[in-house]
Amino acid sequence: MATSILAPAQFAAPSAEIVVGDDEQVIIAIYSDVAGDIPSGPVLRLQRKDINNNFMTVATPGYGKIFLSNGCQQIVITTPGTYRILRPDITAWGVNVGVQQGV
C-alpha cells in the first residue's frame, strides 16, 4: 500500500524522511492529483542523511536525479540509510507533483 510522503504541489519542499533498513527495498514513486501523464522536465533530487544529520544530494550518476517523465516515475532504494526527496519549484510546468512510498 502506498503512503504519500509529499503532497502534490508545485512549490519547493522536502518529503518526509524515508528509512531503508538492512536487506530492505523501498519503492519511491511520483504522482499527480490530476489525471494524465506528468510532463517531462522537472527534476526531483534524492538526498541521503550523512553522519552529521545533514541531507546531501546523492551524487551517483543517474541515481540522485529523478527526472519526471513517462519513462521514470519511480525508483527503488536498496542502500540502507535515511533519505528524502527534494522537490524544486516546478510552477513553470503547471502540474502538481507529489511523492509516495510503496505501491
The 8 nearest C-alpha neighbors of each residue, nearest first, counted from 0:
[[1, 102, 101, 2, 100, 99, 3, 26],
 [2, 0, 101, 102, 100, 99, 3, 28],
 [1, 3, 100, 99, 4, 101, 0, 102],
 [4, 2, 99, 5, 98, 100, 6, 1],
 [3, 5, 15, 99, 14, 98, 2, 100],
 [6, 4, 14, 98, 97, 3, 7, 15],
 [5, 7, 97, 8, 3, 4, 98, 96],
 [97, 8, 6, 96, 95, 31, 32, 5],
 [9, 7, 95, 96, 10, 6, 97, 94],
 [8, 10, 89, 95, 90, 88, 96, 94],
 [11, 9, 88, 8, 89, 12, 87, 90],
 [10, 12, 87, 88, 86, 9, 13, 89],
 [11, 13, 86, 85, 10, 87, 14, 5],
 [14, 12, 85, 84, 86, 83, 15, 11],
 [15, 13, 5, 84, 4, 83, 16, 85],
 [14, 16, 4, 83, 17, 5, 13, 84],
 [17, 15, 83, 82, 14, 18, 81, 4],
 [16, 18, 82, 81, 83, 19, 15, 100],
 [19, 17, 81, 80, 82, 20, 16, 79],
 [18, 20, 79, 80, 23, 81, 17, 25],
 [21, 19, 79, 23, 22, 18, 80, 78],
 [20, 22, 23, 79, 19, 78, 77, 80],
 [21, 23, 20, 24, 77, 79, 78, 19],
 [24, 22, 20, 21, 19, 77, 25, 79],
 [23, 25, 77, 76, 75, 26, 19, 22],
 [24, 26, 76, 75, 27, 101, 23, 19],
 [25, 27, 75, 101, 100, 74, 76, 28],
 [26, 28, 100, 74, 73, 99, 101, 75],
 [29, 27, 73, 99, 72, 98, 100, 74],
 [28, 30, 98, 72, 97, 99, 73, 96],
 [29, 31, 97, 96, 98, 28, 32, 99],
 [32, 30, 96, 33, 95, 7, 97, 37],
 [31, 33, 7, 95, 30, 34, 96, 97],
 [34, 32, 31, 35, 95, 94, 30, 36],
 [33, 35, 32, 36, 31, 37, 30, 94],
 [36, 34, 33, 37, 31, 38, 32, 30],
 [35, 37, 38, 69, 34, 68, 31, 33],
 [36, 38, 68, 39, 67, 35, 69, 31],
 [39, 37, 68, 36, 40, 67, 92, 69],
 [40, 38, 68, 67, 41, 37, 66, 69],
 [39, 41, 67, 38, 42, 66, 68, 92],
 [42, 40, 67, 89, 66, 39, 43, 92],
 [41, 43, 66, 65, 67, 64, 40, 44],
 [42, 44, 86, 65, 85, 64, 66, 87],
 [45, 43, 64, 85, 84, 63, 65, 46],
 [44, 46, 84, 63, 56, 57, 83, 64],
 [45, 47, 56, 55, 57, 83, 82, 54],
 [48, 46, 82, 54, 55, 81, 57, 49],
 [47, 49, 54, 53, 52, 81, 82, 55],
 [48, 50, 52, 51, 53, 54, 47, 55],
 [49, 51, 52, 48, 53, 54, 47, 80],
 [50, 52, 49, 53, 48, 54, 55, 47],
 [53, 51, 49, 48, 50, 54, 47, 81],
 [54, 52, 48, 49, 51, 55, 50, 47],
 [53, 55, 48, 47, 46, 49, 52, 56],
 [56, 54, 46, 47, 57, 48, 53, 49],
 [57, 55, 46, 45, 58, 47, 63, 44],
 [56, 58, 63, 46, 59, 45, 55, 47],
 [59, 57, 63, 56, 60, 62, 61, 64],
 [58, 60, 62, 57, 63, 61, 64, 56],
 [61, 59, 62, 58, 63, 64, 57, 65],
 [60, 62, 63, 64, 59, 65, 58, 66],
 [61, 63, 59, 60, 64, 57, 65, 58],
 [64, 62, 57, 45, 58, 44, 59, 61],
 [65, 63, 44, 62, 43, 66, 61, 42],
 [64, 66, 43, 42, 44, 67, 63, 62],
 [67, 65, 42, 68, 64, 41, 71, 43],
 [68, 66, 39, 41, 42, 72, 40, 71],
 [67, 69, 39, 70, 71, 38, 66, 37],
 [68, 70, 71, 72, 36, 37, 67, 39],
 [71, 69, 68, 72, 67, 66, 73, 39],
 [72, 70, 68, 73, 69, 67, 66, 65],
 [71, 73, 29, 28, 67, 68, 69, 70],
 [72, 74, 28, 27, 71, 29, 26, 75],
 [75, 73, 27, 26, 28, 76, 72, 71],
 [74, 76, 26, 25, 27, 77, 24, 73],
 [75, 77, 25, 24, 78, 26, 74, 19],
 [76, 78, 24, 23, 79, 75, 25, 19],
 [77, 79, 76, 80, 19, 21, 20, 24],
 [80, 78, 19, 20, 21, 77, 81, 23],
 [81, 79, 19, 18, 78, 82, 20, 47],
 [82, 80, 18, 48, 17, 47, 19, 16],
 [81, 83, 47, 17, 46, 16, 48, 18],
 [84, 82, 16, 46, 14, 17, 45, 15],
 [83, 85, 45, 14, 44, 13, 46, 86],
 [84, 86, 13, 44, 43, 12, 14, 87],
 [85, 87, 43, 11, 12, 13, 84, 44],
 [88, 86, 11, 89, 85, 43, 10, 12],
 [87, 89, 11, 10, 90, 9, 86, 91],
 [90, 88, 9, 91, 92, 87, 41, 10],
 [89, 91, 9, 93, 92, 88, 10, 94],
 [92, 90, 89, 93, 88, 94, 9, 41],
 [93, 91, 90, 89, 94, 38, 41, 40],
 [92, 94, 90, 91, 95, 89, 9, 38],
 [95, 93, 92, 96, 9, 37, 90, 31],
 [96, 94, 8, 7, 9, 31, 32, 97],
 [97, 95, 7, 31, 8, 30, 94, 9],
 [7, 98, 96, 6, 5, 30, 29, 31],
 [97, 99, 29, 5, 4, 28, 3, 30],
 [98, 100, 3, 4, 2, 28, 27, 1],
 [99, 101, 27, 2, 1, 26, 3, 28],
 [102, 100, 1, 26, 0, 27, 99, 2],
 [101, 1, 0, 100, 26, 99, 28, 2]]
